[in-house]
Amino acid sequence: MVRIEIGLPDDLEMDLSVQLQDRFGLRYCAVTQAPADSPELLRGIVGQAATSLLQEIVTDRDVVGISSTRTLMGLPDPPGGFSRCAVVQITGAVSRIDAWDVMEAVRRFTRAGGGPAYLYYAPMVCPSDSGPEIYRKQPDFVRCQQLFRELTVCAIGIGAWGDGLSTVYEAASARDRETARELGVCAEVVGHLLDDQGRKVQTPLDERMIGISEAELRSVPTRIGIAFDVRKSDAVRAALTSGLINGIVIDHDLAEAVLLGAP
């Protein structure tokens, strides 16, 4: 393993970052110093740290994938510009009362960098079995799907299977939530559901997800997971164990909790 040090902000916990990087063999790791008593402030600080990491590692030659994740929504455009790279939406959208969604997050980076944005209009979770094929045949989704194979960097959210902890959980029906819980779902990474050992769990939701497949995701060289909130510790540990991500940006308390429960 090669440790890569980058010029992130001064408010990072370097010791914790190194511990987490070593423990899980990560390419990149950034642990932020942030107040745990203000979820909105915590979300914003982690989101800005993730943006800073992307600014450091992304070049004009990269193709960047952005998923539906709270941490990258509602933030100002990256200061000082961004690389003129292609930015691709890799999950469907989830309705939010604040009107921020994954498409706005993609546009945020292309406004700063001037590169092309590739978007599609579809929900992250279709409400019925008949919906997915309709969305997957749309030209915008087909174009994005073709670019999934060219992605070099992804910024992806990590969710825990609980209210307020996963956009997929919130988009799913009560029946789907309970079925997934009974099957042992602990974590969610861009719509892929995992148990507490990081193993993929097959659920009825799988066929109704509109976004990047597991195989396409694993083929991306750099996969940065983003999470905040100590309640996600088991989910983050599962995501790290799964190998779906090889980099992470999280807050101090969450990083300590992940390390405390690691074997």
C-alpha positions as CSV (number, residue, x, y, z in Angstrom):
1,M,0.0,0.0,0.0
2,V,1.2,3.5,-0.8
3,R,0.1,6.4,1.4
4,I,-0.8,9.5,-0.5
5,E,-0.7,12.8,1.4
6,I,-2.7,15.6,-0.1
7,G,-3.2,19.3,0.7
8,L,-6.5,19.2,2.5
9,P,-7.7,21.8,5.0
10,D,-5.9,22.2,8.4
11,D,-8.9,21.0,10.4
12,L,-8.3,17.3,9.6
13,E,-7.5,14.7,12.3
14,M,-4.3,13.3,10.8
15,D,-3.7,10.6,13.4
16,L,-7.2,9.2,13.0
17,S,-7.0,9.5,9.2
18,V,-3.8,7.4,9.2
19,Q,-5.2,4.8,11.5
20,L,-8.3,4.3,9.4
21,Q,-6.3,4.3,6.2
22,D,-3.9,1.6,7.5
23,R,-6.6,-0.5,9.1
24,F,-8.7,-0.8,5.9
25,G,-6.0,-0.3,3.3
26,L,-7.5,2.8,1.8
27,R,-6.1,5.0,-0.9
28,Y,-7.4,8.2,0.6
29,C,-8.8,9.0,4.1
30,A,-9.9,12.3,5.5
31,V,-11.3,12.6,9.1
32,T,-12.7,16.1,9.8
33,Q,-12.8,17.9,13.1
34,A,-16.5,18.9,13.4
35,P,-19.0,19.5,16.2
36,A,-21.3,16.5,16.7
37,D,-24.1,18.5,18.3
38,S,-25.1,20.2,15.0
39,P,-26.0,17.7,12.3
40,E,-26.4,20.4,9.6
41,L,-23.0,22.0,10.4
42,L,-21.4,18.5,10.6
43,R,-22.9,17.6,7.2
44,G,-21.6,20.8,5.6
45,I,-18.0,20.4,7.0
46,V,-17.8,16.8,5.8
47,G,-19.2,17.8,2.4
48,Q,-16.6,20.6,2.1
49,A,-13.8,18.2,3.1
50,A,-15.0,15.8,0.4
51,T,-15.1,18.6,-2.1
52,S,-11.5,19.6,-1.2
53,L,-10.4,16.0,-1.6
54,L,-11.9,15.9,-5.1
55,Q,-10.3,19.2,-6.0
56,E,-6.9,17.7,-5.0
57,I,-7.1,14.4,-6.9
58,V,-9.3,15.1,-9.9
59,T,-7.7,16.2,-13.2
60,D,-9.1,17.3,-16.5
61,R,-8.7,13.8,-17.8
62,D,-10.9,12.2,-15.2
63,V,-14.5,11.2,-15.4
64,V,-16.2,11.7,-12.1
65,G,-19.3,10.0,-10.8
66,I,-21.6,11.7,-8.2
67,S,-24.3,9.8,-6.3
68,S,-27.2,11.0,-4.3
69,T,-25.7,11.9,-1.0
70,R,-26.7,14.6,1.5
71,T,-23.1,15.7,2.1
72,L,-22.7,17.1,-1.4
73,M,-26.1,18.7,-1.7
74,G,-26.8,22.4,-0.9
75,L,-23.1,23.4,-0.7
76,P,-21.6,26.4,-2.5
77,D,-19.6,25.8,-5.6
78,P,-16.0,24.7,-5.0
79,P,-13.8,27.7,-4.2
80,G,-11.1,28.4,-6.7
81,G,-12.6,26.4,-9.5
82,F,-12.6,22.7,-10.3
83,S,-11.0,20.5,-12.9
84,R,-12.6,20.7,-16.4
85,C,-13.6,17.0,-16.2
86,A,-16.8,15.3,-17.2
87,V,-19.1,14.7,-14.3
88,V,-21.7,12.0,-14.4
89,Q,-24.8,11.3,-12.3
90,I,-24.6,7.6,-11.1
91,T,-27.8,7.2,-9.1
92,G,-31.4,8.4,-9.6
93,A,-32.7,11.3,-7.6
94,V,-34.5,11.2,-4.2
95,S,-37.2,13.8,-3.5
96,R,-36.2,16.3,-0.8
97,I,-38.1,19.1,0.8
98,D,-35.2,21.5,0.4
99,A,-35.2,20.9,-3.4
100,W,-31.5,19.9,-3.5
101,D,-30.8,16.7,-5.4
102,V,-28.0,14.7,-7.1
103,M,-28.5,16.6,-10.4
104,E,-27.8,19.9,-8.6
105,A,-24.7,18.3,-7.0
106,V,-23.4,17.4,-10.5
107,R,-24.1,20.9,-11.8
108,R,-22.2,22.3,-8.8
109,F,-18.9,20.8,-10.0
110,T,-19.4,21.5,-13.7
111,R,-20.3,25.2,-12.9
112,A,-17.0,25.5,-11.1
113,G,-14.9,23.5,-13.6
114,G,-16.6,24.1,-16.9
115,G,-16.7,20.5,-17.9
116,P,-19.7,18.6,-19.3
117,A,-22.5,17.4,-17.0
118,Y,-24.2,14.1,-17.8
119,L,-27.6,13.8,-16.1
120,Y,-30.8,11.7,-16.3
121,Y,-34.2,12.2,-14.9
122,A,-35.3,9.1,-12.8
123,P,-35.9,8.2,-9.2
124,M,-33.3,6.3,-7.3
125,V,-35.9,3.7,-6.3
126,C,-38.8,3.0,-8.6
127,P,-42.1,2.5,-6.8
128,S,-43.1,-0.5,-9.0
129,D,-41.5,-3.4,-10.9
130,S,-42.7,-2.0,-14.2
131,G,-41.0,1.4,-13.9
132,P,-37.3,0.5,-14.1
133,E,-37.2,-0.6,-17.8
134,I,-38.9,2.6,-18.9
135,Y,-36.3,4.7,-17.2
136,R,-33.4,2.5,-18.4
137,K,-34.4,3.0,-22.0
138,Q,-34.4,6.8,-21.8
139,P,-31.6,8.3,-24.0
140,D,-30.2,10.3,-21.1
141,F,-29.8,7.3,-18.8
142,V,-28.3,5.2,-21.7
143,R,-25.7,7.9,-22.3
144,C,-24.8,8.0,-18.6
145,Q,-24.6,4.2,-18.4
146,Q,-22.2,4.2,-21.2
147,L,-20.0,6.5,-19.2
148,F,-20.2,4.4,-16.1
149,R,-17.5,2.2,-17.7
150,E,-15.2,5.2,-18.2
151,L,-15.4,6.5,-14.6
152,T,-12.1,7.1,-12.8
153,V,-13.4,8.7,-9.6
154,C,-16.6,8.3,-7.7
155,A,-18.0,10.3,-4.7
156,I,-20.6,8.1,-3.1
157,G,-22.7,8.3,0.1
158,I,-22.8,5.6,2.7
159,G,-26.1,5.1,4.4
160,A,-27.3,3.1,7.4
161,W,-30.5,1.2,7.3
162,G,-32.6,3.6,9.4
163,D,-34.8,6.7,9.3
164,G,-32.7,9.8,8.4
165,L,-29.6,7.7,7.7
166,S,-30.1,6.6,4.1
167,T,-31.8,8.2,1.1
168,V,-32.7,4.8,-0.2
169,Y,-34.4,3.9,3.1
170,E,-36.4,7.0,3.0
171,A,-37.5,6.3,-0.6
172,A,-38.5,2.7,0.1
173,S,-41.9,1.6,1.2
174,A,-42.5,0.4,4.8
175,R,-42.8,-3.1,3.4
176,D,-39.5,-2.9,1.6
177,R,-37.8,-1.4,4.7
178,E,-39.0,-4.2,6.9
179,T,-38.1,-7.0,4.3
180,A,-34.6,-5.6,4.0
181,R,-34.2,-5.4,7.8
182,E,-35.4,-9.0,8.2
183,L,-32.8,-10.1,5.6
184,G,-30.0,-8.4,7.7
185,V,-29.4,-5.2,5.8
186,C,-27.2,-2.9,7.7
187,A,-25.7,-0.5,5.1
188,E,-26.5,1.0,1.8
189,V,-23.9,2.2,-0.8
190,V,-25.4,3.8,-4.0
191,G,-28.4,1.5,-3.7
192,H,-26.5,-1.7,-3.0
193,L,-27.6,-3.2,0.3
194,L,-25.0,-4.8,2.6
195,D,-25.1,-6.9,5.9
196,D,-22.9,-6.1,8.8
197,Q,-20.1,-8.2,7.3
198,G,-20.1,-6.2,4.1
199,R,-21.8,-8.9,2.1
200,K,-24.3,-8.0,-0.6
201,V,-27.9,-8.7,0.4
202,Q,-30.4,-9.5,-2.3
203,T,-33.8,-7.8,-1.7
204,P,-36.9,-7.0,-3.8
205,L,-35.5,-3.4,-4.1
206,D,-32.6,-4.5,-6.3
207,E,-34.5,-4.7,-9.6
208,R,-36.1,-1.2,-8.9
209,M,-32.8,0.7,-8.4
210,I,-31.8,3.1,-11.2
211,G,-28.1,3.7,-11.2
212,I,-24.7,2.2,-11.4
213,S,-24.3,-1.6,-10.9
214,E,-22.0,-3.3,-8.4
215,A,-19.7,-4.5,-11.1
216,E,-19.5,-1.1,-12.7
217,L,-18.8,0.5,-9.4
218,R,-16.0,-1.9,-8.5
219,S,-14.3,-1.2,-11.8
220,V,-13.8,2.5,-10.9
221,P,-10.2,3.0,-9.7
222,T,-11.0,5.6,-7.0
223,R,-14.2,5.2,-5.0
224,I,-14.6,7.8,-2.2
225,G,-17.2,7.0,0.4
226,I,-18.7,10.0,2.3
227,A,-20.5,9.8,5.7
228,F,-21.3,11.7,8.9
229,D,-23.2,10.8,12.1
230,V,-21.8,8.3,14.6
231,R,-25.0,6.2,14.2
232,K,-23.6,5.1,10.9
233,S,-20.5,3.3,12.5
234,D,-21.7,-0.2,11.7
235,A,-22.7,0.8,8.2
236,V,-19.4,2.5,7.4
237,R,-17.5,-0.5,8.7
238,A,-19.6,-2.8,6.5
239,A,-18.9,-0.6,3.5
240,L,-15.2,-0.5,4.2
241,T,-15.1,-4.3,4.6
242,S,-17.1,-4.8,1.4
243,G,-14.5,-3.3,-0.8
244,L,-17.1,-1.1,-2.6
245,I,-15.1,1.9,-1.5
246,N,-11.3,2.5,-1.3
247,G,-11.3,6.0,0.2
248,I,-13.4,7.8,2.8
249,V,-14.3,11.2,4.2
250,I,-16.0,11.2,7.6
251,D,-16.2,13.1,10.9
252,H,-14.1,12.5,14.0
253,D,-16.7,10.8,16.2
254,L,-17.7,8.4,13.4
255,A,-14.1,7.5,12.6
256,E,-13.4,6.7,16.3
257,A,-16.6,4.5,16.5
258,V,-15.6,2.6,13.3
259,L,-12.1,1.9,14.6
260,L,-13.5,0.9,18.0
261,G,-15.6,-1.8,16.5
262,A,-13.1,-3.0,13.9
263,P,-11.6,-6.5,14.5
